[in-house]
Amino acid sequence: MGIVEGKNFLVTGVLTQMSIAYEVARLAQEQGANVVLTGFGRGLSLTKRVSEKLPKPVEVLELDVTNDNDLSTLSSRLQEHVPHLDGVLHSIAFAPKEALGGNFLNTEWSDVATALQVSAYSLKSVTVAVQPLLADTSSVVGLTFDAKVAWPIYDWMGVAKAALEATGRYLARDLGQYGVRVNMVAAGPLGSIAAKGIPDFHRIESIWNDRAPLGWDSMDPIPTAKTCIALMSDWMPKTTGEVIHCDGGVHAVMG
């Protein structure tokens, strides 16, 4: 019997088999959960295609987190496939190229606003949209990249991740009365599509090569996915408002 046997999860952000979200969906199914995925725009076809690699068939719903109609109908569309939700994985992030790569001082507000809405505010948007379906022992997990420091070339995405982590804490405060836990997983750098969109991403990767006490494989999303599954299970029932690091230990040591 798996640790999430019989649970129903909504997983966002599956684009390739290298996605953390893909591994979360795969492990969730292997551990007995039912999974529904979301996709957006041109990525919707990618999500549907890669979903065929999962152990079991899944439904894929369209969700643009900046579209009010998509959000307002999300709960009813989910109910066509699951009676309730026990967990949500928020794996949604985007920043225009003008907001990355060392352009911090010159980035226009419109680009910053896009990064903040898609990468941080969407955690609140999606969680509130599905709140009517959340069971009283449910878990919302978001994916972050340690926002305590200023990373090379990460720029306004780093600011968005800081906002995401703060959003998680406020959601944990306000949803705790309903039994909903909200936590973040801070992963080390992984070779996902999101990472490939960051100029000179290798500069961040090299930090992990030098500093991770446990080592770090940027091509292996499974450790991060396992951490997410642990948080979405019933085995951490009183953990909320946390940022759990799955980064080989880099956050704990000096350079």
TIKEFI-962978 format. One record per residue (C-alpha): residue in three letters; x, y, z. Coordinates in Angstrom, 3 decimals, padded with zeros to 6 digits, always signed. Example, Ala and Ser with C-alpha at 12.3 -4.5 7.8 and 13.67 -1.06 7.14 Angstrom:
<recs>
<rec><type>ALA</type><c1>+012.300</c1><c2>-004.500</c2><c3>+007.800</c3></rec>
<rec><type>SER</type><c1>+013.670</c1><c2>-001.060</c2><c3>+007.140</c3></rec>
</recs>
This chain:
<recs>
<rec><type>MET</type><c1>+000.000</c1><c2>+000.000</c2><c3>+000.000</c3></rec>
<rec><type>GLY</type><c1>+001.481</c1><c2>+003.334</c2><c3>-001.077</c3></rec>
<rec><type>ILE</type><c1>+001.847</c1><c2>+006.346</c2><c3>+001.200</c3></rec>
<rec><type>VAL</type><c1>-000.709</c1><c2>+008.329</c2><c3>-000.837</c3></rec>
<rec><type>GLU</type><c1>-003.059</c1><c2>+005.418</c2><c3>-001.559</c3></rec>
<rec><type>GLY</type><c1>-006.505</c1><c2>+006.599</c2><c3>-002.690</c3></rec>
<rec><type>LYS</type><c1>-005.652</c1><c2>+010.300</c2><c3>-002.631</c3></rec>
<rec><type>ASN</type><c1>-006.515</c1><c2>+012.723</c2><c3>-005.430</c3></rec>
<rec><type>PHE</type><c1>-003.851</c1><c2>+015.166</c2><c3>-006.588</c3></rec>
<rec><type>LEU</type><c1>-003.793</c1><c2>+018.115</c2><c3>-008.968</c3></rec>
<rec><type>VAL</type><c1>-000.346</c1><c2>+018.476</c2><c3>-010.538</c3></rec>
<rec><type>THR</type><c1>+000.581</c1><c2>+021.549</c2><c3>-012.569</c3></rec>
<rec><type>GLY</type><c1>+003.684</c1><c2>+022.157</c2><c3>-014.663</c3></rec>
<rec><type>VAL</type><c1>+004.271</c1><c2>+018.834</c2><c3>-016.429</c3></rec>
<rec><type>LEU</type><c1>+006.062</c1><c2>+019.620</c2><c3>-019.691</c3></rec>
<rec><type>THR</type><c1>+008.742</c1><c2>+016.941</c2><c3>-020.122</c3></rec>
<rec><type>GLN</type><c1>+009.888</c1><c2>+013.798</c2><c3>-018.346</c3></rec>
<rec><type>MET</type><c1>+012.624</c1><c2>+015.934</c2><c3>-016.783</c3></rec>
<rec><type>SER</type><c1>+009.996</c1><c2>+018.073</c2><c3>-015.030</c3></rec>
<rec><type>ILE</type><c1>+009.844</c1><c2>+017.751</c2><c3>-011.269</c3></rec>
<rec><type>ALA</type><c1>+006.082</c1><c2>+017.791</c2><c3>-011.758</c3></rec>
<rec><type>TYR</type><c1>+006.259</c1><c2>+014.752</c2><c3>-014.044</c3></rec>
<rec><type>GLU</type><c1>+008.143</c1><c2>+012.766</c2><c3>-011.411</c3></rec>
<rec><type>VAL</type><c1>+005.658</c1><c2>+013.870</c2><c3>-008.752</c3></rec>
<rec><type>ALA</type><c1>+002.794</c1><c2>+012.638</c2><c3>-010.929</c3></rec>
<rec><type>ARG</type><c1>+004.589</c1><c2>+009.357</c2><c3>-011.671</c3></rec>
<rec><type>LEU</type><c1>+005.507</c1><c2>+008.664</c2><c3>-008.049</c3></rec>
<rec><type>ALA</type><c1>+002.033</c1><c2>+009.657</c2><c3>-006.885</c3></rec>
<rec><type>GLN</type><c1>+000.501</c1><c2>+007.089</c2><c3>-009.218</c3></rec>
<rec><type>GLU</type><c1>+002.990</c1><c2>+004.438</c2><c3>-008.143</c3></rec>
<rec><type>GLN</type><c1>+002.111</c1><c2>+005.197</c2><c3>-004.521</c3></rec>
<rec><type>GLY</type><c1>-001.601</c1><c2>+004.772</c2><c3>-005.170</c3></rec>
<rec><type>ALA</type><c1>-002.907</c1><c2>+008.276</c2><c3>-005.918</c3></rec>
<rec><type>ASN</type><c1>-005.219</c1><c2>+009.502</c2><c3>-008.657</c3></rec>
<rec><type>VAL</type><c1>-003.709</c1><c2>+012.391</c2><c3>-010.613</c3></rec>
<rec><type>VAL</type><c1>-005.119</c1><c2>+015.190</c2><c3>-012.770</c3></rec>
<rec><type>LEU</type><c1>-002.717</c1><c2>+017.408</c2><c3>-014.721</c3></rec>
<rec><type>THR</type><c1>-002.997</c1><c2>+020.932</c2><c3>-016.087</c3></rec>
<rec><type>GLY</type><c1>-001.388</c1><c2>+022.508</c2><c3>-019.128</c3></rec>
<rec><type>PHE</type><c1>-001.404</c1><c2>+025.898</c2><c3>-020.781</c3></rec>
<rec><type>GLY</type><c1>-001.303</c1><c2>+027.305</c2><c3>-024.309</c3></rec>
<rec><type>ARG</type><c1>+001.194</c1><c2>+025.638</c2><c3>-026.616</c3></rec>
<rec><type>GLY</type><c1>+002.437</c1><c2>+023.669</c2><c3>-023.620</c3></rec>
<rec><type>LEU</type><c1>-000.929</c1><c2>+021.922</c2><c3>-023.332</c3></rec>
<rec><type>SER</type><c1>-000.071</c1><c2>+019.599</c2><c3>-026.206</c3></rec>
<rec><type>LEU</type><c1>+003.305</c1><c2>+018.865</c2><c3>-024.582</c3></rec>
<rec><type>THR</type><c1>+001.599</c1><c2>+018.015</c2><c3>-021.313</c3></rec>
<rec><type>LYS</type><c1>-000.838</c1><c2>+015.678</c2><c3>-023.045</c3></rec>
<rec><type>ARG</type><c1>+001.973</c1><c2>+013.992</c2><c3>-024.946</c3></rec>
<rec><type>VAL</type><c1>+004.223</c1><c2>+013.430</c2><c3>-021.934</c3></rec>
<rec><type>SER</type><c1>+001.257</c1><c2>+012.319</c2><c3>-019.823</c3></rec>
<rec><type>GLU</type><c1>+001.104</c1><c2>+009.222</c2><c3>-022.003</c3></rec>
<rec><type>LYS</type><c1>+004.421</c1><c2>+008.137</c2><c3>-020.451</c3></rec>
<rec><type>LEU</type><c1>+002.882</c1><c2>+007.945</c2><c3>-016.972</c3></rec>
<rec><type>PRO</type><c1>+002.027</c1><c2>+004.522</c2><c3>-015.510</c3></rec>
<rec><type>LYS</type><c1>-001.731</c1><c2>+005.242</c2><c3>-015.768</c3></rec>
<rec><type>PRO</type><c1>-003.867</c1><c2>+007.467</c2><c3>-018.022</c3></rec>
<rec><type>VAL</type><c1>-004.650</c1><c2>+010.926</c2><c3>-016.660</c3></rec>
<rec><type>GLU</type><c1>-006.933</c1><c2>+013.805</c2><c3>-017.485</c3></rec>
<rec><type>VAL</type><c1>-005.268</c1><c2>+017.032</c2><c3>-018.609</c3></rec>
<rec><type>LEU</type><c1>-007.160</c1><c2>+020.285</c2><c3>-017.990</c3></rec>
<rec><type>GLU</type><c1>-006.332</c1><c2>+023.646</c2><c3>-019.509</c3></rec>
<rec><type>LEU</type><c1>-005.243</c1><c2>+026.226</c2><c3>-016.953</c3></rec>
<rec><type>ASP</type><c1>-003.871</c1><c2>+029.674</c2><c3>-017.662</c3></rec>
<rec><type>VAL</type><c1>-003.251</c1><c2>+031.173</c2><c3>-014.224</c3></rec>
<rec><type>THR</type><c1>-003.726</c1><c2>+034.673</c2><c3>-015.638</c3></rec>
<rec><type>ASN</type><c1>-007.169</c1><c2>+033.790</c2><c3>-017.064</c3></rec>
<rec><type>ASP</type><c1>-010.063</c1><c2>+034.454</c2><c3>-014.682</c3></rec>
<rec><type>ASN</type><c1>-012.386</c1><c2>+032.075</c2><c3>-016.520</c3></rec>
<rec><type>ASP</type><c1>-009.902</c1><c2>+029.189</c2><c3>-016.326</c3></rec>
<rec><type>LEU</type><c1>-009.569</c1><c2>+029.781</c2><c3>-012.588</c3></rec>
<rec><type>SER</type><c1>-013.283</c1><c2>+030.252</c2><c3>-011.868</c3></rec>
<rec><type>THR</type><c1>-014.210</c1><c2>+027.016</c2><c3>-013.655</c3></rec>
<rec><type>LEU</type><c1>-011.287</c1><c2>+024.931</c2><c3>-012.401</c3></rec>
<rec><type>SER</type><c1>-013.117</c1><c2>+023.457</c2><c3>-009.419</c3></rec>
<rec><type>SER</type><c1>-016.152</c1><c2>+022.373</c2><c3>-011.458</c3></rec>
<rec><type>ARG</type><c1>-013.979</c1><c2>+020.916</c2><c3>-014.227</c3></rec>
<rec><type>LEU</type><c1>-011.980</c1><c2>+018.953</c2><c3>-011.659</c3></rec>
<rec><type>GLN</type><c1>-015.171</c1><c2>+017.560</c2><c3>-010.127</c3></rec>
<rec><type>GLU</type><c1>-015.884</c1><c2>+015.807</c2><c3>-013.392</c3></rec>
<rec><type>HIS</type><c1>-012.865</c1><c2>+013.603</c2><c3>-012.637</c3></rec>
<rec><type>VAL</type><c1>-012.330</c1><c2>+013.531</c2><c3>-008.853</c3></rec>
<rec><type>PRO</type><c1>-014.769</c1><c2>+013.999</c2><c3>-005.940</c3></rec>
<rec><type>HIS</type><c1>-012.299</c1><c2>+016.054</c2><c3>-003.919</c3></rec>
<rec><type>LEU</type><c1>-008.596</c1><c2>+016.976</c2><c3>-003.747</c3></rec>
<rec><type>ASP</type><c1>-006.079</c1><c2>+015.814</c2><c3>-001.185</c3></rec>
<rec><type>GLY</type><c1>-003.122</c1><c2>+017.649</c2><c3>-002.659</c3></rec>
<rec><type>VAL</type><c1>-001.969</c1><c2>+020.283</c2><c3>-005.138</c3></rec>
<rec><type>LEU</type><c1>+001.477</c1><c2>+020.669</c2><c3>-006.654</c3></rec>
<rec><type>HIS</type><c1>+002.202</c1><c2>+024.221</c2><c3>-007.785</c3></rec>
<rec><type>SER</type><c1>+004.962</c1><c2>+024.002</c2><c3>-010.380</c3></rec>
<rec><type>ILE</type><c1>+004.307</c1><c2>+027.191</c2><c3>-012.323</c3></rec>
<rec><type>ALA</type><c1>+006.893</c1><c2>+029.882</c2><c3>-012.992</c3></rec>
<rec><type>PHE</type><c1>+007.731</c1><c2>+032.304</c2><c3>-015.769</c3></rec>
<rec><type>ALA</type><c1>+009.694</c1><c2>+035.518</c2><c3>-016.185</c3></rec>
<rec><type>PRO</type><c1>+010.253</c1><c2>+037.388</c2><c3>-019.455</c3></rec>
<rec><type>LYS</type><c1>+013.847</c1><c2>+037.253</c2><c3>-020.678</c3></rec>
<rec><type>GLU</type><c1>+014.153</c1><c2>+040.963</c2><c3>-019.910</c3></rec>
<rec><type>ALA</type><c1>+013.777</c1><c2>+040.102</c2><c3>-016.203</c3></rec>
<rec><type>LEU</type><c1>+016.685</c1><c2>+037.627</c2><c3>-016.157</c3></rec>
<rec><type>GLY</type><c1>+020.338</c1><c2>+037.323</c2><c3>-017.029</c3></rec>
<rec><type>GLY</type><c1>+021.864</c1><c2>+040.301</c2><c3>-015.229</c3></rec>
<rec><type>ASN</type><c1>+019.324</c1><c2>+042.888</c2><c3>-016.350</c3></rec>
<rec><type>PHE</type><c1>+017.945</c1><c2>+043.520</c2><c3>-012.857</c3></rec>
<rec><type>LEU</type><c1>+018.447</c1><c2>+047.291</c2><c3>-012.796</c3></rec>
<rec><type>ASN</type><c1>+016.882</c1><c2>+047.818</c2><c3>-016.203</c3></rec>
<rec><type>THR</type><c1>+013.816</c1><c2>+045.566</c2><c3>-016.044</c3></rec>
<rec><type>GLU</type><c1>+010.524</c1><c2>+047.362</c2><c3>-016.669</c3></rec>
<rec><type>TRP</type><c1>+007.598</c1><c2>+046.967</c2><c3>-014.259</c3></rec>
<rec><type>SER</type><c1>+005.451</c1><c2>+045.228</c2><c3>-016.873</c3></rec>
<rec><type>ASP</type><c1>+007.983</c1><c2>+042.386</c2><c3>-017.058</c3></rec>
<rec><type>VAL</type><c1>+008.335</c1><c2>+042.259</c2><c3>-013.274</c3></rec>
<rec><type>ALA</type><c1>+004.544</c1><c2>+042.184</c2><c3>-012.918</c3></rec>
<rec><type>THR</type><c1>+004.326</c1><c2>+039.209</c2><c3>-015.278</c3></rec>
<rec><type>ALA</type><c1>+006.945</c1><c2>+037.311</c2><c3>-013.295</c3></rec>
<rec><type>LEU</type><c1>+005.192</c1><c2>+038.017</c2><c3>-009.999</c3></rec>
<rec><type>GLN</type><c1>+001.707</c1><c2>+037.158</c2><c3>-011.217</c3></rec>
<rec><type>VAL</type><c1>+002.634</c1><c2>+033.899</c2><c3>-012.905</c3></rec>
<rec><type>SER</type><c1>+005.288</c1><c2>+032.709</c2><c3>-010.467</c3></rec>
<rec><type>ALA</type><c1>+003.946</c1><c2>+033.862</c2><c3>-007.075</c3></rec>
<rec><type>TYR</type><c1>+000.394</c1><c2>+035.205</c2><c3>-007.097</c3></rec>
<rec><type>SER</type><c1>-000.702</c1><c2>+032.093</c2><c3>-008.995</c3></rec>
<rec><type>LEU</type><c1>-000.117</c1><c2>+030.009</c2><c3>-005.866</c3></rec>
<rec><type>LYS</type><c1>-002.925</c1><c2>+031.931</c2><c3>-004.202</c3></rec>
<rec><type>SER</type><c1>-005.043</c1><c2>+031.965</c2><c3>-007.369</c3></rec>
<rec><type>VAL</type><c1>-004.904</c1><c2>+028.209</c2><c3>-007.892</c3></rec>
<rec><type>THR</type><c1>-005.296</c1><c2>+027.337</c2><c3>-004.222</c3></rec>
<rec><type>VAL</type><c1>-008.343</c1><c2>+029.551</c2><c3>-003.792</c3></rec>
<rec><type>ALA</type><c1>-009.807</c1><c2>+028.248</c2><c3>-007.066</c3></rec>
<rec><type>VAL</type><c1>-009.716</c1><c2>+024.657</c2><c3>-005.808</c3></rec>
<rec><type>GLN</type><c1>-010.424</c1><c2>+025.402</c2><c3>-002.150</c3></rec>
<rec><type>PRO</type><c1>-014.010</c1><c2>+024.064</c2><c3>-002.351</c3></rec>
<rec><type>LEU</type><c1>-012.552</c1><c2>+020.648</c2><c3>-003.238</c3></rec>
<rec><type>LEU</type><c1>-009.736</c1><c2>+020.543</c2><c3>-000.667</c3></rec>
<rec><type>ALA</type><c1>-010.141</c1><c2>+017.839</c2><c3>+001.936</c3></rec>
<rec><type>ASP</type><c1>-009.602</c1><c2>+018.756</c2><c3>+005.580</c3></rec>
<rec><type>THR</type><c1>-006.235</c1><c2>+016.989</c2><c3>+005.621</c3></rec>
<rec><type>SER</type><c1>-005.007</c1><c2>+018.284</c2><c3>+002.274</c3></rec>
<rec><type>SER</type><c1>-001.582</c1><c2>+019.572</c2><c3>+001.287</c3></rec>
<rec><type>VAL</type><c1>-000.483</c1><c2>+022.289</c2><c3>-001.116</c3></rec>
<rec><type>VAL</type><c1>+003.159</c1><c2>+022.128</c2><c3>-002.199</c3></rec>
<rec><type>GLY</type><c1>+004.969</c1><c2>+024.783</c2><c3>-004.211</c3></rec>
<rec><type>LEU</type><c1>+008.381</c1><c2>+024.581</c2><c3>-005.861</c3></rec>
<rec><type>THR</type><c1>+010.881</c1><c2>+027.314</c2><c3>-005.099</c3></rec>
<rec><type>PHE</type><c1>+014.576</c1><c2>+028.063</c2><c3>-005.457</c3></rec>
<rec><type>ASP</type><c1>+016.070</c1><c2>+029.257</c2><c3>-002.178</c3></rec>
<rec><type>ALA</type><c1>+015.161</c1><c2>+032.951</c2><c3>-002.090</c3></rec>
<rec><type>LYS</type><c1>+017.225</c1><c2>+033.978</c2><c3>+000.946</c3></rec>
<rec><type>VAL</type><c1>+020.124</c1><c2>+035.123</c2><c3>-001.240</c3></rec>
<rec><type>ALA</type><c1>+020.643</c1><c2>+036.913</c2><c3>-004.546</c3></rec>
<rec><type>TRP</type><c1>+021.771</c1><c2>+034.362</c2><c3>-007.126</c3></rec>
<rec><type>PRO</type><c1>+023.756</c1><c2>+035.181</c2><c3>-010.266</c3></rec>
<rec><type>ILE</type><c1>+021.565</c1><c2>+035.929</c2><c3>-013.315</c3></rec>
<rec><type>TYR</type><c1>+018.324</c1><c2>+034.864</c2><c3>-011.527</c3></rec>
<rec><type>ASP</type><c1>+017.297</c1><c2>+038.492</c2><c3>-010.951</c3></rec>
<rec><type>TRP</type><c1>+013.534</c1><c2>+039.113</c2><c3>-010.834</c3></rec>
<rec><type>MET</type><c1>+012.717</c1><c2>+035.419</c2><c3>-010.788</c3></rec>
<rec><type>GLY</type><c1>+014.544</c1><c2>+035.369</c2><c3>-007.473</c3></rec>
<rec><type>VAL</type><c1>+012.278</c1><c2>+038.161</c2><c3>-006.267</c3></rec>
<rec><type>ALA</type><c1>+009.264</c1><c2>+036.190</c2><c3>-007.529</c3></rec>
<rec><type>LYS</type><c1>+010.425</c1><c2>+033.108</c2><c3>-005.620</c3></rec>
<rec><type>ALA</type><c1>+010.750</c1><c2>+035.189</c2><c3>-002.454</c3></rec>
<rec><type>ALA</type><c1>+007.172</c1><c2>+036.353</c2><c3>-003.025</c3></rec>
<rec><type>LEU</type><c1>+006.110</c1><c2>+032.749</c2><c3>-003.638</c3></rec>
<rec><type>GLU</type><c1>+007.603</c1><c2>+031.622</c2><c3>-000.333</c3></rec>
<rec><type>ALA</type><c1>+005.885</c1><c2>+034.489</c2><c3>+001.505</c3></rec>
<rec><type>THR</type><c1>+002.595</c1><c2>+033.674</c2><c3>-000.226</c3></rec>
<rec><type>GLY</type><c1>+002.932</c1><c2>+030.104</c2><c3>+001.018</c3></rec>
<rec><type>ARG</type><c1>+003.326</c1><c2>+031.299</c2><c3>+004.598</c3></rec>
<rec><type>TYR</type><c1>+000.245</c1><c2>+033.525</c2><c3>+004.410</c3></rec>
<rec><type>LEU</type><c1>-001.806</c1><c2>+030.743</c2><c3>+002.827</c3></rec>
<rec><type>ALA</type><c1>-000.626</c1><c2>+028.415</c2><c3>+005.605</c3></rec>
<rec><type>ARG</type><c1>-001.847</c1><c2>+030.976</c2><c3>+008.138</c3></rec>
<rec><type>ASP</type><c1>-005.266</c1><c2>+031.472</c2><c3>+006.568</c3></rec>
<rec><type>LEU</type><c1>-006.015</c1><c2>+027.893</c2><c3>+005.469</c3></rec>
<rec><type>GLY</type><c1>-004.773</c1><c2>+026.107</c2><c3>+008.572</c3></rec>
<rec><type>GLN</type><c1>-008.211</c1><c2>+026.476</c2><c3>+010.151</c3></rec>
<rec><type>TYR</type><c1>-009.527</c1><c2>+024.231</c2><c3>+007.371</c3></rec>
<rec><type>GLY</type><c1>-006.818</c1><c2>+021.617</c2><c3>+007.881</c3></rec>
<rec><type>VAL</type><c1>-004.945</c1><c2>+022.633</c2><c3>+004.718</c3></rec>
<rec><type>ARG</type><c1>-001.140</c1><c2>+022.544</c2><c3>+004.898</c3></rec>
<rec><type>VAL</type><c1>+000.935</c1><c2>+024.771</c2><c3>+002.597</c3></rec>
<rec><type>ASN</type><c1>+004.664</c1><c2>+024.202</c2><c3>+002.183</c3></rec>
<rec><type>MET</type><c1>+007.465</c1><c2>+024.928</c2><c3>-000.276</c3></rec>
<rec><type>VAL</type><c1>+010.204</c1><c2>+022.623</c2><c3>-001.531</c3></rec>
<rec><type>ALA</type><c1>+013.437</c1><c2>+024.450</c2><c3>-002.364</c3></rec>
<rec><type>ALA</type><c1>+015.226</c1><c2>+022.276</c2><c3>-004.903</c3></rec>
<rec><type>GLY</type><c1>+018.724</c1><c2>+022.563</c2><c3>-006.226</c3></rec>
<rec><type>PRO</type><c1>+019.142</c1><c2>+023.453</c2><c3>-009.920</c3></rec>
<rec><type>LEU</type><c1>+017.625</c1><c2>+020.941</c2><c3>-012.327</c3></rec>
<rec><type>GLY</type><c1>+017.857</c1><c2>+020.730</c2><c3>-016.100</c3></rec>
<rec><type>SER</type><c1>+014.184</c1><c2>+021.438</c2><c3>-016.746</c3></rec>
<rec><type>ILE</type><c1>+012.656</c1><c2>+023.576</c2><c3>-019.485</c3></rec>
<rec><type>ALA</type><c1>+012.350</c1><c2>+026.404</c2><c3>-016.929</c3></rec>
<rec><type>ALA</type><c1>+016.077</c1><c2>+026.220</c2><c3>-016.220</c3></rec>
<rec><type>LYS</type><c1>+016.941</c1><c2>+026.246</c2><c3>-019.900</c3></rec>
<rec><type>GLY</type><c1>+015.095</c1><c2>+029.565</c2><c3>-020.168</c3></rec>
<rec><type>ILE</type><c1>+017.564</c1><c2>+031.200</c2><c3>-017.771</c3></rec>
<rec><type>PRO</type><c1>+020.618</c1><c2>+032.712</c2><c3>-019.492</c3></rec>
<rec><type>ASP</type><c1>+023.964</c1><c2>+031.263</c2><c3>-018.314</c3></rec>
<rec><type>PHE</type><c1>+022.176</c1><c2>+028.752</c2><c3>-016.066</c3></rec>
<rec><type>HIS</type><c1>+025.459</c1><c2>+026.854</c2><c3>-015.766</c3></rec>
<rec><type>ARG</type><c1>+026.703</c1><c2>+029.590</c2><c3>-013.419</c3></rec>
<rec><type>ILE</type><c1>+024.142</c1><c2>+028.489</c2><c3>-010.842</c3></rec>
<rec><type>GLU</type><c1>+024.720</c1><c2>+024.794</c2><c3>-011.509</c3></rec>
<rec><type>SER</type><c1>+028.437</c1><c2>+025.187</c2><c3>-010.838</c3></rec>
<rec><type>ILE</type><c1>+027.730</c1><c2>+026.341</c2><c3>-007.278</c3></rec>
<rec><type>TRP</type><c1>+026.156</c1><c2>+022.976</c2><c3>-006.503</c3></rec>
<rec><type>ASN</type><c1>+029.006</c1><c2>+021.060</c2><c3>-008.077</c3></rec>
<rec><type>ASP</type><c1>+031.404</c1><c2>+022.730</c2><c3>-005.638</c3></rec>
<rec><type>ARG</type><c1>+029.347</c1><c2>+022.980</c2><c3>-002.449</c3></rec>
<rec><type>ALA</type><c1>+026.709</c1><c2>+020.244</c2><c3>-002.034</c3></rec>
<rec><type>PRO</type><c1>+027.748</c1><c2>+017.997</c2><c3>+000.911</c3></rec>
<rec><type>LEU</type><c1>+025.549</c1><c2>+015.174</c2><c3>-000.399</c3></rec>
<rec><type>GLY</type><c1>+026.367</c1><c2>+015.901</c2><c3>-004.015</c3></rec>
<rec><type>TRP</type><c1>+023.817</c1><c2>+017.021</c2><c3>-006.571</c3></rec>
<rec><type>ASP</type><c1>+022.735</c1><c2>+015.678</c2><c3>-009.961</c3></rec>
<rec><type>SER</type><c1>+021.012</c1><c2>+018.374</c2><c3>-011.982</c3></rec>
<rec><type>MET</type><c1>+019.591</c1><c2>+015.708</c2><c3>-014.296</c3></rec>
<rec><type>ASP</type><c1>+017.789</c1><c2>+013.818</c2><c3>-011.509</c3></rec>
<rec><type>PRO</type><c1>+014.448</c1><c2>+015.287</c2><c3>-010.374</c3></rec>
<rec><type>ILE</type><c1>+013.476</c1><c2>+012.201</c2><c3>-008.347</c3></rec>
<rec><type>PRO</type><c1>+014.850</c1><c2>+013.322</c2><c3>-004.938</c3></rec>
<rec><type>THR</type><c1>+012.852</c1><c2>+016.552</c2><c3>-005.189</c3></rec>
<rec><type>ALA</type><c1>+009.740</c1><c2>+014.680</c2><c3>-006.300</c3></rec>
<rec><type>LYS</type><c1>+010.042</c1><c2>+012.298</c2><c3>-003.352</c3></rec>
<rec><type>THR</type><c1>+010.200</c1><c2>+015.269</c2><c3>-000.996</c3></rec>
<rec><type>CYS</type><c1>+007.007</c1><c2>+016.649</c2><c3>-002.537</c3></rec>
<rec><type>ILE</type><c1>+005.245</c1><c2>+013.308</c2><c3>-002.178</c3></rec>
<rec><type>ALA</type><c1>+006.276</c1><c2>+013.118</c2><c3>+001.483</c3></rec>
<rec><type>LEU</type><c1>+004.684</c1><c2>+016.530</c2><c3>+002.091</c3></rec>
<rec><type>MET</type><c1>+001.542</c1><c2>+015.523</c2><c3>+000.190</c3></rec>
<rec><type>SER</type><c1>+001.170</c1><c2>+012.350</c2><c3>+002.245</c3></rec>
<rec><type>ASP</type><c1>-000.227</c1><c2>+012.078</c2><c3>+005.778</c3></rec>
<rec><type>TRP</type><c1>+003.239</c1><c2>+011.578</c2><c3>+007.252</c3></rec>
<rec><type>MET</type><c1>+003.857</c1><c2>+015.294</c2><c3>+007.930</c3></rec>
<rec><type>PRO</type><c1>+000.456</c1><c2>+016.231</c2><c3>+009.387</c3></rec>
<rec><type>LYS</type><c1>+001.541</c1><c2>+019.250</c2><c3>+011.437</c3></rec>
<rec><type>THR</type><c1>+004.101</c1><c2>+020.762</c2><c3>+009.059</c3></rec>
<rec><type>THR</type><c1>+002.934</c1><c2>+023.957</c2><c3>+007.368</c3></rec>
<rec><type>GLY</type><c1>+004.385</c1><c2>+027.297</c2><c3>+006.319</c3></rec>
<rec><type>GLU</type><c1>+007.781</c1><c2>+025.661</c2><c3>+005.798</c3></rec>
<rec><type>VAL</type><c1>+010.429</c1><c2>+025.771</c2><c3>+003.103</c3></rec>
<rec><type>ILE</type><c1>+011.878</c1><c2>+022.256</c2><c3>+002.957</c3></rec>
<rec><type>HIS</type><c1>+015.257</c1><c2>+022.108</c2><c3>+001.218</c3></rec>
<rec><type>CYS</type><c1>+016.093</c1><c2>+019.329</c2><c3>-001.184</c3></rec>
<rec><type>ASP</type><c1>+019.371</c1><c2>+020.686</c2><c3>-002.508</c3></rec>
<rec><type>GLY</type><c1>+022.123</c1><c2>+018.339</c2><c3>-001.353</c3></rec>
<rec><type>GLY</type><c1>+022.763</c1><c2>+020.605</c2><c3>+001.632</c3></rec>
<rec><type>VAL</type><c1>+024.000</c1><c2>+023.703</c2><c3>-000.196</c3></rec>
<rec><type>HIS</type><c1>+021.697</c1><c2>+025.995</c2><c3>+001.797</c3></rec>
<rec><type>ALA</type><c1>+023.419</c1><c2>+024.957</c2><c3>+005.035</c3></rec>
<rec><type>VAL</type><c1>+027.086</c1><c2>+025.489</c2><c3>+004.155</c3></rec>
<rec><type>MET</type><c1>+029.285</c1><c2>+028.430</c2><c3>+003.298</c3></rec>
<rec><type>GLY</type><c1>+030.901</c1><c2>+028.723</c2><c3>-000.097</c3></rec>
</recs>
